[in-house]
Amino acid sequence: MSRGDTPFRPRRVLVIGASYGLLPAIKIAAADHAVTVVGHPSEVALIAQHGASLDFGEGRVLRPPLGDTALSFTTPGEVDPSGYEIAFLAIQEPQARSPEIASLLKRIGGVMPIASLMNMPPPPFLDRIPSLPPAIRAGVYGAAEVWAALPAERMTLASPDPQVFRPDPARPGDLRVTLASNFKFAPFARPEDQEILAQIARDASRVEAVWGRVPVHLLAKGSVFAPLAKWPMLITGNCRCLTPDGSAMSIRDAVGRDPEQSRRIYDALCKALLAIGAPPAALVPFDAYRRAAEQLVRPSSLARALASGAREVERYDLLALGLLRETGAAPEMIEALRRISAMISERLDQNRAALQP
């Protein structure tokens, strides 16, 4: 089998996370690579029963075949790392502390390259950006000891990312895509790892259905700073979905209710990223982000989790706050982020207290 003038070599791909991870998993499987998705036993059972699909709207649905040679599912303890060439990481950072995921990450660390899709950048990836002040990480990561086992040279990260949700909890394999943007990966440090990612990206981007080319491409030629372009978006939109009364508003409303303040927060974080060496081309202008946010009519996963009583969430707000402080941002912008972080911390404290006997 060949793709153009290049002989096709199917890759053996592991995707850790059966929720958001289904998005790249289905796309990569549709490109004829063998993809195994790791999830909770209950998720795996339901997906095996009902199948998996990506719904892009307007009747555009992608359903890959299920089976050992296409898209298969397993649980963390059943993974044999020797059977895979690359892993895509699609979990929430606090999940890495669970014994099952922690054990899996330690088993694959150093064995294969890991491409993270997390909002919270894994510390090994941040190690690849020497100009990023190390002080911003203090006390931020819930699974610091787990990340320490993963080598920096085999880790990369993607940003910005598409937006999806599960319309029916009883069918966890079905995802609806609400913003079909692309995954933009920083390059791996090792050429042989980058070659695997680049091939998968090329193949997945060529996938076509009967209704046309399938959206959501994997782009593997970004700057090492490209994933940090997500930080202004996360703070301006995702974090501000949480309201003072603990409820959650949509990302569209969080950005649009006070667009000038949104612009100030967004631009302050872009300026901080430029101060540590991010090239302007790696960042997304506020106006482009605001147009994209108009399509995001659901609250962020962070706000939904906090409103639902979560006791642990990804604290990328603290990373961003530390970056502003370390790069000498204007005091009013530091205070604006401090208030955002304080609201998140207060809600976490309330959620934890509610479960106390």
C-alpha positions as CSV (number, residue, x, y, z in Angstrom):
1,M,0.0,0.0,0.0
2,S,1.3,3.5,-0.8
3,R,0.3,7.1,-0.3
4,G,1.4,8.9,-3.4
5,D,5.1,8.0,-4.0
6,T,5.7,7.0,-0.4
7,P,5.1,3.4,0.8
8,F,2.5,3.4,3.5
9,R,3.5,2.1,6.9
10,P,0.7,1.6,9.4
11,R,1.7,2.9,12.9
12,R,0.7,1.4,16.2
13,V,-0.8,4.2,18.2
14,L,-1.9,4.4,21.8
15,V,-4.4,7.1,22.9
16,I,-4.7,7.6,26.6
17,G,-8.1,9.1,27.4
18,A,-11.4,7.8,25.9
19,S,-13.3,11.1,26.1
20,Y,-11.5,13.9,24.3
21,G,-8.9,11.3,23.0
22,L,-11.6,9.8,20.7
23,L,-11.3,12.9,18.4
24,P,-7.7,12.2,17.3
25,A,-8.1,8.4,17.7
26,I,-11.0,8.2,15.2
27,K,-9.3,10.5,12.7
28,I,-6.0,8.5,12.9
29,A,-7.8,5.2,12.7
30,A,-9.6,6.4,9.6
31,A,-6.2,6.9,8.1
32,D,-5.6,3.2,8.4
33,H,-3.3,3.3,11.5
34,A,-3.9,0.8,14.3
35,V,-5.2,2.8,17.3
36,T,-5.9,1.6,20.8
37,V,-7.8,3.9,23.1
38,V,-7.3,3.6,26.9
39,G,-10.4,4.3,29.0
40,H,-12.3,3.3,32.1
41,P,-13.9,-0.1,32.0
42,S,-17.4,1.3,31.9
43,E,-16.5,3.6,28.9
44,V,-14.8,0.8,27.1
45,A,-17.8,-1.5,27.5
46,L,-20.3,1.1,26.2
47,I,-18.1,2.1,23.2
48,A,-17.7,-1.5,22.3
49,Q,-21.5,-1.9,22.4
50,H,-22.5,1.3,20.5
51,G,-19.4,2.2,18.5
52,A,-17.7,5.5,18.0
53,S,-18.2,8.5,15.8
54,L,-17.4,12.1,15.1
55,D,-20.3,14.4,14.2
56,F,-19.2,17.6,12.5
57,G,-22.8,18.8,11.9
58,E,-24.8,19.1,8.7
59,G,-24.9,15.3,8.3
60,R,-21.1,15.0,8.3
61,V,-20.4,12.0,10.5
62,L,-17.2,9.8,10.5
63,R,-17.5,6.3,11.9
64,P,-14.4,4.2,11.7
65,P,-14.5,0.4,11.9
66,L,-13.9,-1.2,15.3
67,G,-11.5,-4.1,15.7
68,D,-7.9,-5.0,16.5
69,T,-6.6,-3.7,13.1
70,A,-8.4,-0.4,13.3
71,L,-9.8,1.2,16.4
72,S,-9.8,-0.9,19.6
73,F,-10.2,-0.2,23.3
74,T,-8.6,-1.3,26.5
75,T,-8.0,-0.3,30.1
76,P,-4.8,1.1,31.6
77,G,-3.6,-2.1,33.3
78,E,-3.9,-4.1,30.1
79,V,-1.5,-2.0,28.0
80,D,1.8,-3.6,26.9
81,P,4.0,-0.6,26.0
82,S,6.1,-2.7,23.6
83,G,3.1,-2.9,21.3
84,Y,3.0,0.8,20.4
85,E,5.2,3.4,18.6
86,I,3.6,6.6,19.9
87,A,1.2,7.7,22.6
88,F,-1.3,10.6,22.5
89,L,-2.2,11.9,26.0
90,A,-5.7,13.2,26.4
91,I,-6.5,13.3,30.1
92,Q,-6.9,16.0,32.8
93,E,-3.7,16.6,34.8
94,P,-5.2,15.5,38.2
95,Q,-6.1,12.1,36.6
96,A,-2.4,11.3,36.3
97,R,-2.4,10.8,40.1
98,S,-4.7,7.8,39.8
99,P,-2.8,4.6,40.4
100,E,-3.9,3.1,37.0
101,I,-2.8,6.1,34.9
102,A,0.3,6.8,37.0
103,S,1.4,3.3,36.5
104,L,0.8,3.4,32.8
105,L,2.6,6.7,32.3
106,K,5.6,5.3,34.2
107,R,5.6,2.2,32.0
108,I,5.6,4.1,28.7
109,G,7.9,6.9,29.8
110,G,11.1,6.7,27.7
111,V,9.7,3.7,25.7
112,M,7.8,5.8,23.1
113,P,7.2,9.5,22.2
114,I,4.2,11.1,23.9
115,A,2.2,13.8,22.2
116,S,0.1,15.6,24.8
117,L,-3.3,17.2,24.1
118,M,-3.8,18.4,27.6
119,N,-4.7,22.0,28.4
120,M,-2.2,21.7,31.3
121,P,1.2,21.3,29.7
122,P,3.1,18.4,31.2
123,P,6.2,19.6,33.1
124,P,8.6,17.5,30.8
125,F,7.4,19.6,27.8
126,L,8.0,22.9,29.7
127,D,11.6,21.6,30.4
128,R,12.1,22.1,26.7
129,I,11.6,25.8,26.9
130,P,14.6,27.1,29.0
131,S,13.4,30.7,28.9
132,L,10.2,29.8,30.8
133,P,10.7,30.8,34.4
134,P,10.8,27.6,36.5
135,A,9.2,29.4,39.5
136,I,5.8,29.5,37.8
137,R,5.4,25.7,38.4
138,A,5.7,25.7,42.1
139,G,2.8,24.1,43.8
140,V,0.8,24.0,40.5
141,Y,0.9,20.3,39.5
142,G,-1.1,17.6,41.3
143,A,0.9,14.7,39.8
144,A,4.5,16.2,39.9
145,E,6.1,12.9,40.9
146,V,4.5,11.1,38.0
147,W,5.6,13.6,35.4
148,A,9.1,13.5,36.8
149,A,9.4,9.9,35.3
150,L,8.9,11.1,31.7
151,P,11.9,12.4,29.7
152,A,11.6,15.8,28.2
153,E,13.1,14.9,24.8
154,R,10.3,12.4,24.2
155,M,7.4,14.8,25.0
156,T,5.5,17.3,22.8
157,L,2.3,19.3,23.2
158,A,-0.4,20.5,20.9
159,S,-2.4,23.8,20.8
160,P,-4.9,25.2,20.0
161,D,-7.3,22.4,19.9
162,P,-10.8,21.6,18.6
163,Q,-13.8,21.7,20.9
164,V,-16.1,18.6,21.4
165,F,-18.7,17.3,23.7
166,R,-20.6,14.0,24.3
167,P,-24.3,14.7,23.5
168,D,-25.5,11.4,25.1
169,P,-23.7,10.1,28.2
170,A,-25.1,6.7,27.5
171,R,-23.1,6.6,24.2
172,P,-19.7,7.9,25.3
173,G,-18.1,6.9,21.9
174,D,-20.2,9.6,20.0
175,L,-18.6,13.1,20.0
176,R,-20.0,16.2,18.5
177,V,-17.4,18.7,17.2
178,T,-18.4,22.3,17.9
179,L,-15.1,24.0,16.7
180,A,-13.2,22.0,14.1
181,S,-9.9,23.8,14.5
182,N,-6.6,21.9,14.0
183,F,-4.1,20.4,16.4
184,K,-0.8,22.3,16.1
185,F,2.0,20.2,17.6
186,A,5.4,21.5,18.7
187,P,8.1,19.3,17.1
188,F,9.6,16.5,19.0
189,A,13.3,16.9,20.1
190,R,14.3,13.6,18.5
191,P,14.1,13.3,14.7
192,E,12.9,9.7,14.7
193,D,10.0,10.6,17.0
194,Q,9.1,13.6,14.8
195,E,9.1,11.4,11.8
196,I,6.4,9.2,13.3
197,L,4.3,12.2,14.3
198,A,4.7,13.8,10.9
199,Q,3.6,10.7,9.1
200,I,0.5,10.3,11.2
201,A,-0.3,14.0,10.7
202,R,0.0,13.7,7.0
203,D,-2.1,10.6,6.7
204,A,-4.8,11.8,9.1
205,S,-5.1,15.1,7.2
206,R,-5.8,13.3,4.0
207,V,-8.8,11.3,5.4
208,E,-11.9,11.7,3.3
209,A,-15.5,10.6,3.8
210,V,-18.3,10.3,1.2
211,W,-19.2,13.8,2.1
212,G,-15.7,15.2,1.6
213,R,-12.4,15.8,3.4
214,V,-12.8,15.3,7.2
215,P,-11.9,18.4,9.2
216,V,-9.5,18.6,12.2
217,H,-6.0,18.1,10.9
218,L,-2.9,17.3,12.8
219,L,-0.2,19.8,12.1
220,A,3.4,18.7,13.0
221,K,5.5,21.7,12.0
222,G,4.9,24.3,14.7
223,S,7.2,26.2,16.9
224,V,8.1,24.8,20.3
225,F,6.2,27.9,21.6
226,A,3.1,27.1,19.6
227,P,1.3,25.2,22.4
228,L,1.7,28.1,24.7
229,A,-0.6,30.1,22.4
230,K,-3.4,28.2,24.3
231,W,-2.7,30.1,27.6
232,P,-4.3,33.4,26.6
233,M,-7.3,31.5,25.4
234,L,-7.7,29.4,28.5
235,I,-7.5,32.3,30.8
236,T,-9.6,34.8,28.8
237,G,-12.3,32.2,28.0
238,N,-12.2,28.9,29.9
239,C,-11.3,30.2,33.4
240,R,-13.8,33.1,33.2
241,C,-16.7,30.8,32.6
242,L,-16.9,30.3,36.3
243,T,-19.3,32.9,37.9
244,P,-19.1,34.2,41.5
245,D,-22.1,32.1,42.5
246,G,-20.4,28.9,41.3
247,S,-22.4,28.4,38.1
248,A,-21.0,28.2,34.6
249,M,-21.5,30.4,31.6
250,S,-20.5,29.7,28.0
251,I,-17.1,30.5,26.7
252,R,-18.8,32.8,24.2
253,D,-20.4,34.8,27.0
254,A,-17.2,34.8,29.1
255,V,-15.3,36.4,26.3
256,G,-18.1,38.6,25.0
257,R,-19.7,40.1,28.1
258,D,-16.7,42.5,28.5
259,P,-14.7,42.3,25.3
260,E,-12.3,45.1,26.3
261,Q,-11.4,43.4,29.5
262,S,-11.1,40.2,27.6
263,R,-8.7,41.9,25.2
264,R,-6.6,43.3,28.0
265,I,-6.2,39.9,29.7
266,Y,-5.5,38.2,26.4
267,D,-2.9,40.7,25.2
268,A,-1.2,40.8,28.6
269,L,-0.6,37.1,28.4
270,C,0.6,37.3,24.7
271,K,3.0,40.1,25.8
272,A,4.4,37.8,28.6
273,L,4.9,35.0,26.1
274,L,6.7,37.3,23.7
275,A,8.9,38.3,26.7
276,I,10.2,34.7,27.0
277,G,11.0,34.4,23.3
278,A,7.8,33.2,21.7
279,P,7.7,34.3,18.0
280,P,4.7,36.5,17.1
281,A,3.7,34.0,14.4
282,A,3.2,31.3,17.1
283,L,0.5,33.4,18.8
284,V,-3.1,33.9,17.8
285,P,-4.4,37.5,17.7
286,F,-7.2,38.4,20.1
287,D,-9.7,39.2,17.3
288,A,-9.2,35.8,15.7
289,Y,-9.7,34.1,19.1
290,R,-12.9,36.2,19.7
291,R,-14.4,35.1,16.4
292,A,-13.7,31.5,17.2
293,A,-15.2,31.9,20.7
294,E,-18.5,33.0,19.2
295,Q,-19.0,29.4,18.3
296,L,-18.3,28.1,21.8
297,V,-21.8,28.1,23.2
298,R,-21.0,25.7,26.1
299,P,-19.2,26.3,29.3
300,S,-15.6,25.2,29.5
301,S,-14.8,21.7,31.0
302,L,-13.1,23.5,33.9
303,A,-16.2,25.5,34.8
304,R,-18.5,22.6,34.3
305,A,-16.3,20.5,36.6
306,L,-16.2,23.1,39.3
307,A,-19.9,23.7,39.1
308,S,-20.5,20.0,39.5
309,G,-18.5,19.7,42.6
310,A,-15.0,18.7,41.4
311,R,-12.3,18.7,44.1
312,E,-9.4,18.8,41.7
313,V,-9.0,20.6,38.4
314,E,-6.1,21.6,36.1
315,R,-4.6,24.8,37.5
316,Y,-3.3,26.4,34.3
317,D,-4.6,29.7,35.7
318,L,-1.8,29.5,38.3
319,L,0.8,28.9,35.6
320,A,-0.4,32.0,33.7
321,L,-0.5,34.1,36.9
322,G,3.1,33.1,37.6
323,L,4.2,33.9,34.1
324,L,2.7,37.5,34.4
325,R,4.5,38.0,37.7
326,E,7.9,36.6,36.5
327,T,7.8,38.7,33.3
328,G,6.9,42.0,35.0
329,A,3.4,42.5,33.7
330,A,1.4,45.5,34.7
331,P,0.1,45.3,38.3
332,E,-3.6,45.7,37.2
333,M,-3.3,42.6,34.9
334,I,-1.6,40.6,37.6
335,E,-4.5,41.5,39.9
336,A,-7.0,40.6,37.3
337,L,-5.6,37.1,37.0
338,R,-5.2,36.8,40.8
339,R,-8.9,37.4,41.1
340,I,-9.7,34.7,38.5
341,S,-7.4,32.2,40.4
342,A,-8.9,33.1,43.7
343,M,-12.4,32.4,42.5
344,I,-11.3,29.0,41.3
345,S,-9.5,28.2,44.5
346,E,-12.5,29.3,46.6
347,R,-14.8,27.1,44.6
348,L,-12.5,24.1,45.1
349,D,-12.4,24.8,48.8
350,Q,-16.2,24.8,48.9
351,N,-16.4,21.6,46.9
352,R,-13.9,19.9,49.2
353,A,-15.7,21.1,52.3
354,A,-19.0,19.8,51.1
355,L,-17.7,16.3,51.2
356,Q,-16.3,16.4,54.7
357,P,-18.2,14.3,57.2
